[in-house]
Amino acid sequence: MSIEVGTKLEGKVTGITHFGAFVDLSGGVTGLVHISEIADNYVKDVNDHLKIEDVVTVKVINVDKDGKIGLSIRQAVDKPVSERPARPERPPGPPRSGGGFPRSEGGGGGGGGFRGGDRGGNRNFKPAGGVVKATFEDKVSRFLKDSEERISNLKKSTESKRGGRGGRRD
């Protein structure tokens, strides 16, 4: 009987180690069930799940060139196919803000982390008439304006700490 990947066989547990269990298949052929392939849940100790002389159903998951056979008990058990639960709908409301860049306004103060609140450049501003979709060009121009403001604020804060451009130190 040839052992092929994907076949299910019955075997007897002949040895238990800390990394798995050896299973004797028909014809004196032995394969290894790795500890990760014993059960679907976490297996801390193989002895909690298997005993020597236990008869188990295994699935052949690999056969190496040198004759080593990898087995799995958990893949041999037919599980009902369960569909993944549907993702709940997001409640209607304002779109999530974000933009990806931390805002650091107001010059120094260190860190450059995100600061909440309305500081004049509120990105979540909505006109009274409702939602207005910005065009790509509007978004790019707003991004460039914000970037230039951030760079100028950063330059101002670093120049003041260094003594300014061209400032002499005596």
PAKE-694542 format. One record per residue (C-alpha): residue number from 1; residue in three letters; z, x, y. Coordinates in steps of 0.05 Angstrom, whole numbers, always signed. Example, Ala and Ser with C-alpha at 12.3 -4.5 7.8 and 13.67 -1.06 7.14 Angstrom:
// residues 2
- 1,ALA,+156,+246,-90
- 2,SER,+143,+273,-21
// end
This chain:
// residues 170
- 1,MET,+0,+0,+0
- 2,SER,-21,+30,+66
- 3,ILE,+24,+22,+126
- 4,GLU,-14,+0,+188
- 5,VAL,+10,-12,+259
- 6,GLY,+26,-85,+271
- 7,THR,+44,-104,+199
- 8,LYS,+111,-136,+183
- 9,LEU,+148,-111,+122
- 10,GLU,+215,-118,+89
- 11,GLY,+258,-57,+78
- 12,LYS,+328,-33,+62
- 13,VAL,+371,+5,+111
- 14,THR,+385,+73,+80
- 15,GLY,+417,+111,+137
- 16,ILE,+448,+100,+205
- 17,THR,+452,+150,+262
- 18,HIS,+473,+146,+334
- 19,PHE,+399,+138,+355
- 20,GLY,+376,+87,+304
- 21,ALA,+371,+69,+231
- 22,PHE,+327,+93,+174
- 23,VAL,+293,+38,+134
- 24,ASP,+264,+49,+64
- 25,LEU,+198,+12,+57
- 26,SER,+162,+0,-8
- 27,GLY,+138,+61,-47
- 28,GLY,+193,+108,-22
- 29,VAL,+165,+111,+49
- 30,THR,+219,+114,+103
- 31,GLY,+213,+95,+176
- 32,LEU,+259,+97,+236
- 33,VAL,+282,+38,+277
- 34,HIS,+302,+67,+344
- 35,ILE,+366,+39,+375
- 36,SER,+324,+7,+431
- 37,GLU,+284,-32,+378
- 38,ILE,+343,-62,+340
- 39,ALA,+359,-122,+385
- 40,ASP,+336,-154,+450
- 41,ASN,+404,-142,+482
- 42,TYR,+438,-75,+495
- 43,VAL,+459,-39,+432
- 44,LYS,+516,+9,+443
- 45,ASP,+530,+24,+370
- 46,VAL,+480,+14,+313
- 47,ASN,+537,-1,+265
- 48,ASP,+552,-65,+304
- 49,HIS,+484,-93,+283
- 50,LEU,+465,-60,+217
- 51,LYS,+499,-36,+154
- 52,ILE,+473,+9,+99
- 53,GLU,+439,-32,+43
- 54,ASP,+420,-89,+92
- 55,VAL,+352,-118,+79
- 56,VAL,+314,-126,+145
- 57,THR,+245,-148,+167
- 58,VAL,+211,-95,+210
- 59,LYS,+146,-88,+247
- 60,VAL,+107,-23,+246
- 61,ILE,+98,-1,+318
- 62,ASN,+70,+69,+308
- 63,VAL,+49,+118,+254
- 64,ASP,+46,+191,+275
- 65,LYS,-3,+243,+246
- 66,ASP,+54,+279,+212
- 67,GLY,+75,+216,+174
- 68,LYS,+132,+191,+218
- 69,ILE,+135,+116,+221
- 70,GLY,+164,+78,+280
- 71,LEU,+193,+10,+265
- 72,SER,+221,-48,+305
- 73,ILE,+267,-104,+284
- 74,ARG,+266,-140,+351
- 75,GLN,+189,-144,+352
- 76,ALA,+189,-170,+281
- 77,VAL,+226,-233,+302
- 78,ASP,+179,-288,+325
- 79,LYS,+204,-314,+391
- 80,PRO,+179,-377,+423
- 81,VAL,+135,-363,+482
- 82,SER,+172,-386,+543
- 83,GLU,+137,-394,+608
- 84,ARG,+166,-360,+669
- 85,PRO,+200,-411,+713
- 86,ALA,+160,-430,+774
- 87,ARG,+179,-396,+838
- 88,PRO,+214,-444,+885
- 89,GLU,+176,-464,+947
- 90,ARG,+199,-433,+1012
- 91,PRO,+226,-485,+1060
- 92,PRO,+182,-498,+1121
- 93,GLY,+204,-461,+1182
- 94,PRO,+188,-402,+1225
- 95,PRO,+151,-345,+1191
- 96,ARG,+192,-286,+1170
- 97,SER,+196,-233,+1223
- 98,GLY,+189,-160,+1207
- 99,GLY,+132,-118,+1230
- 100,GLY,+158,-58,+1192
- 101,PHE,+180,-14,+1249
- 102,PRO,+252,-8,+1273
- 103,ARG,+259,-25,+1346
- 104,SER,+296,+23,+1391
- 105,GLU,+294,-1,+1462
- 106,GLY,+333,+20,+1523
- 107,GLY,+327,+95,+1518
- 108,GLY,+382,+137,+1485
- 109,GLY,+440,+113,+1445
- 110,GLY,+421,+147,+1380
- 111,GLY,+396,+124,+1314
- 112,GLY,+336,+82,+1330
- 113,GLY,+357,+28,+1282
- 114,PHE,+341,-45,+1285
- 115,ARG,+374,-84,+1340
- 116,GLY,+374,-159,+1338
- 117,GLY,+375,-206,+1397
- 118,ASP,+326,-221,+1451
- 119,ARG,+311,-159,+1493
- 120,GLY,+250,-183,+1530
- 121,GLY,+200,-161,+1477
- 122,ASN,+216,-217,+1429
- 123,ARG,+162,-218,+1375
- 124,ASN,+181,-287,+1352
- 125,PHE,+163,-320,+1418
- 126,LYS,+129,-386,+1409
- 127,PRO,+97,-423,+1467
- 128,ALA,+123,-494,+1480
- 129,GLY,+58,-524,+1456
- 130,GLY,+66,-502,+1384
- 131,VAL,+40,-446,+1341
- 132,VAL,-15,-402,+1369
- 133,LYS,-52,-356,+1322
- 134,ALA,-62,-287,+1351
- 135,THR,-129,-253,+1339
- 136,PHE,-134,-184,+1309
- 137,GLU,-150,-154,+1377
- 138,ASP,-87,-186,+1406
- 139,LYS,-44,-157,+1351
- 140,VAL,-75,-88,+1359
- 141,SER,-65,-88,+1434
- 142,ARG,+7,-111,+1426
- 143,PHE,+19,-57,+1375
- 144,LEU,-10,-3,+1421
- 145,LYS,+32,-27,+1479
- 146,ASP,+96,-27,+1437
- 147,SER,+79,+42,+1410
- 148,GLU,+67,+71,+1479
- 149,GLU,+133,+42,+1503
- 150,ARG,+170,+72,+1444
- 151,ILE,+138,+140,+1454
- 152,SER,+154,+141,+1528
- 153,ASN,+226,+119,+1515
- 154,LEU,+233,+173,+1462
- 155,LYS,+205,+226,+1509
- 156,LYS,+252,+204,+1565
- 157,SER,+313,+208,+1520
- 158,THR,+295,+276,+1491
- 159,GLU,+276,+306,+1558
- 160,SER,+342,+285,+1589
- 161,LYS,+379,+319,+1532
- 162,ARG,+339,+384,+1539
- 163,GLY,+343,+387,+1614
- 164,GLY,+275,+359,+1628
- 165,ARG,+206,+389,+1628
- 166,GLY,+200,+453,+1665
- 167,GLY,+274,+450,+1681
- 168,ARG,+304,+519,+1690
- 169,ARG,+367,+542,+1657
- 170,ASP,+403,+595,+1696
// end
